[in-house]
């Protein structure tokens, strides 16, 4: 219990996992935001009208949330479809709360 592990493989593994987790925690929101912004970037090139970009962005965001729920369900070894639906429902609830707070 009181052994110095500073030069061991456990210390190296702990350092690697910390960096890996920090990278994933930082890159995931950025990637999700880029996915949601792609239709608006395409609007600048004339590919989409702005209202079409809103719709496509919402669909892409909900699909991203659903895929995250599928992944979480697989990790938890539970019903993946239920996790996907719950994640989408949580996203829709957050949008509703933000819209209600913005109207106040």
C-alpha positions as CSV (number, residue, x, y, z in Angstrom):
1,X,0.0,0.0,0.0
2,X,2.8,2.4,0.8
3,X,5.0,1.6,-2.2
4,X,6.4,4.4,-4.4
5,X,4.9,3.8,-7.9
6,X,6.4,6.9,-9.6
7,X,8.6,4.9,-12.0
8,X,6.2,2.0,-12.6
9,X,4.0,1.0,-15.5
10,X,1.0,2.0,-13.4
11,X,2.2,5.6,-13.2
12,X,2.8,5.7,-16.9
13,X,-0.7,4.2,-17.6
14,X,-2.2,6.7,-15.2
15,X,-0.5,9.6,-17.0
16,X,-1.6,8.3,-20.4
17,X,-5.3,7.8,-19.3
18,X,-5.4,11.3,-17.8
19,X,-4.2,12.9,-21.1
20,X,-6.5,10.7,-23.2
21,X,-9.5,11.5,-21.1
22,X,-8.7,15.2,-21.2
23,X,-8.4,15.1,-25.0
24,X,-11.7,13.3,-25.4
25,X,-13.5,15.6,-23.0
26,X,-12.2,18.6,-24.9
27,X,-12.6,17.3,-28.5
28,X,-16.2,15.8,-28.1
29,X,-18.0,19.1,-27.6
30,X,-16.0,20.8,-30.3
31,X,-16.8,17.9,-32.8
32,X,-20.5,18.0,-31.8
33,X,-20.6,21.8,-32.4
34,X,-18.9,21.5,-35.8
35,X,-21.4,18.9,-36.8
36,X,-24.3,21.2,-35.9
37,X,-22.6,24.1,-37.7
38,X,-22.0,22.4,-41.0
39,X,-25.4,23.4,-42.5
40,X,-24.7,27.0,-41.7
41,X,-21.3,26.9,-43.2
42,X,-22.9,25.4,-46.3
43,X,-25.4,28.3,-46.3
44,X,-22.5,30.7,-46.8
45,X,-21.6,28.8,-50.0
46,X,-25.2,29.0,-51.2
47,X,-25.9,25.2,-50.8
48,X,-28.7,25.7,-48.3
49,X,-31.2,28.4,-47.6
50,X,-31.0,29.6,-43.9
51,X,-34.3,27.9,-42.9
52,X,-33.2,24.7,-44.5
53,X,-29.9,25.0,-42.5
54,X,-31.9,25.3,-39.3
55,X,-33.8,22.1,-40.0
56,X,-30.8,20.1,-41.1
57,X,-28.8,21.3,-38.1
58,X,-31.6,20.2,-35.8
59,X,-31.7,16.8,-37.4
60,X,-28.0,16.4,-37.3
61,X,-27.9,17.4,-33.6
62,X,-30.7,15.0,-32.7
63,X,-28.9,12.2,-34.6
64,X,-25.7,13.0,-32.8
65,X,-27.5,12.9,-29.4
66,X,-29.2,9.6,-30.4
67,X,-25.8,8.0,-31.4
68,X,-24.3,9.2,-28.1
69,X,-27.3,7.5,-26.3
70,X,-26.6,4.3,-28.3
71,X,-23.0,4.4,-27.3
72,X,-23.8,5.0,-23.6
73,X,-26.3,2.2,-23.7
74,X,-23.7,-0.2,-25.1
75,X,-21.2,0.9,-22.4
76,X,-23.8,0.3,-19.7
77,X,-24.9,-3.0,-21.2
78,X,-28.5,-1.8,-21.2
79,X,-31.1,-1.3,-23.9
80,X,-29.3,0.9,-26.4
81,X,-32.5,2.1,-28.1
82,X,-33.9,3.3,-24.7
83,X,-30.7,5.1,-23.9
84,X,-30.8,6.7,-27.4
85,X,-34.4,7.8,-26.9
86,X,-33.7,9.2,-23.4
87,X,-30.7,11.2,-24.7
88,X,-32.8,12.7,-27.5
89,X,-35.6,13.5,-25.0
90,X,-33.1,15.2,-22.6
91,X,-31.8,17.3,-25.5
92,X,-35.3,18.3,-26.5
93,X,-36.1,19.2,-22.9
94,X,-33.0,21.4,-22.6
95,X,-34.0,23.2,-25.8
96,X,-37.5,23.8,-24.4
97,X,-36.1,25.1,-21.1
98,X,-33.7,27.4,-23.0
99,X,-36.5,28.8,-25.2
100,X,-38.8,29.3,-22.2
101,X,-36.0,31.1,-20.3
102,X,-35.3,33.3,-23.3
103,X,-38.9,34.3,-23.6
104,X,-38.9,35.6,-20.0
